Amino acid sequence: HNGVLKLEGLEHNLKLNTLDVTSNRVSKLENISHLVHLEELWASSNRLDSYEEVEEQCSGLKDLRTVYFEGNPLQTEQRSEYRRRIKQIIPHLTQIDGDMCKPDPNSP
């Protein structure tokens, strides 16, 4: 709720485990792939619309278990495939938008 337009300035936050940028104006998911201890990403109600960016930034975050992307175009414009695609990109998730899901037993 701070009018944030861009995810930046996180280069030295290597121990960060929760990132909450809910209800801002972020249009690109970027600059978080180095946050290897990130467990929760709260990015609801922004302007995110790219599954490719989610994959590029989040698929390598092995500690990531919870994401909130509801209220973004990638959820609102593609509701029928949204959860399946997020789970496919980040198979080790246990929660998507507050709904529990089973992690893929084959994921790290």
C-alpha positions as CSV (number, residue, x, y, z in Angstrom):
1,H,0.0,0.0,0.0
2,N,2.9,2.3,-0.7
3,G,2.6,3.1,-4.4
4,V,5.6,0.9,-5.2
5,L,6.2,0.7,-9.0
6,K,9.3,-1.5,-9.1
7,L,10.9,-4.2,-7.0
8,E,14.4,-2.9,-6.4
9,G,16.9,-2.3,-3.6
10,L,16.8,-6.0,-2.4
11,E,20.3,-6.9,-3.5
12,H,21.7,-7.1,0.1
13,N,18.6,-8.6,1.8
14,L,19.9,-12.2,1.4
15,K,18.3,-13.5,4.6
16,L,14.8,-12.2,3.7
17,N,12.2,-14.9,4.2
18,T,9.0,-12.9,3.6
19,L,8.4,-10.2,1.0
20,D,5.1,-8.4,1.0
21,V,4.4,-5.9,-1.8
22,T,0.6,-6.3,-1.7
23,S,-1.6,-3.6,-3.2
24,N,1.0,-1.6,-5.1
25,R,1.6,-0.9,-8.8
26,V,4.3,-3.4,-9.5
27,S,4.0,-4.5,-13.2
28,K,7.1,-6.7,-13.5
29,L,8.3,-9.5,-11.2
30,E,12.0,-8.9,-11.0
31,N,15.1,-8.6,-8.7
32,I,14.1,-11.4,-6.3
33,S,15.6,-14.6,-7.8
34,H,18.7,-14.1,-5.5
35,L,16.5,-14.3,-2.3
36,V,17.3,-17.9,-1.7
37,H,15.7,-17.9,1.8
38,L,12.4,-16.5,0.6
39,E,9.5,-18.6,2.0
40,E,6.6,-16.3,1.3
41,L,5.9,-13.9,-1.5
42,W,2.9,-11.7,-1.1
43,A,2.2,-9.8,-4.3
44,S,-1.5,-9.6,-4.6
45,S,-3.3,-6.7,-6.2
46,N,-0.5,-5.4,-8.4
47,R,-0.1,-5.4,-12.2
48,L,1.7,-8.7,-12.7
49,D,0.8,-10.5,-16.0
50,S,3.7,-12.7,-16.9
51,Y,4.0,-16.4,-16.0
52,E,7.5,-16.2,-17.6
53,E,8.6,-13.7,-15.0
54,V,7.2,-15.9,-12.2
55,E,9.2,-18.8,-13.6
56,E,12.4,-16.8,-14.1
57,Q,12.2,-15.2,-10.6
58,C,10.6,-18.0,-8.5
59,S,11.3,-21.4,-9.8
60,G,14.8,-21.5,-8.3
61,L,13.7,-20.4,-4.9
62,K,13.7,-23.8,-3.2
63,D,12.4,-22.5,0.2
64,L,9.4,-20.7,-1.3
65,R,6.2,-22.3,0.0
66,T,3.6,-19.6,-0.2
67,V,2.7,-17.1,-2.9
68,Y,-0.2,-14.6,-3.3
69,F,-0.8,-13.4,-6.8
70,E,-4.6,-12.9,-6.6
71,G,-5.8,-9.6,-8.1
72,N,-3.1,-9.5,-10.7
73,P,-3.9,-9.8,-14.4
74,L,-2.2,-13.3,-14.5
75,Q,-4.9,-14.4,-12.1
76,T,-7.9,-12.3,-13.1
77,E,-7.5,-12.7,-16.8
78,Q,-6.7,-16.4,-16.8
79,R,-8.6,-17.8,-13.9
80,S,-9.2,-21.3,-15.4
81,E,-5.5,-22.0,-15.7
82,Y,-4.0,-19.8,-13.1
83,R,-3.5,-22.2,-10.1
84,R,-2.3,-25.0,-12.4
85,R,0.3,-22.9,-14.1
86,I,1.6,-21.4,-10.8
87,K,1.9,-24.9,-9.4
88,Q,3.6,-26.2,-12.5
89,I,6.1,-23.4,-12.4
90,I,6.8,-23.7,-8.6
91,P,6.0,-27.4,-7.8
92,H,7.2,-27.2,-4.2
93,L,4.6,-24.7,-3.1
94,T,2.2,-25.6,-0.3
95,Q,0.0,-22.5,-0.5
96,I,-1.4,-20.4,-3.4
97,D,-3.5,-17.4,-2.4
98,G,-4.3,-18.8,1.0
99,D,-5.4,-22.2,-0.4
100,M,-3.3,-25.2,0.6
101,C,-1.9,-27.4,-2.1
102,K,0.3,-30.5,-2.0
103,P,3.9,-30.1,-2.9
104,D,5.2,-32.2,-5.8
105,P,7.0,-35.1,-4.1
106,N,9.6,-35.0,-6.9
107,S,10.5,-31.4,-6.3
108,P,13.4,-30.4,-4.2
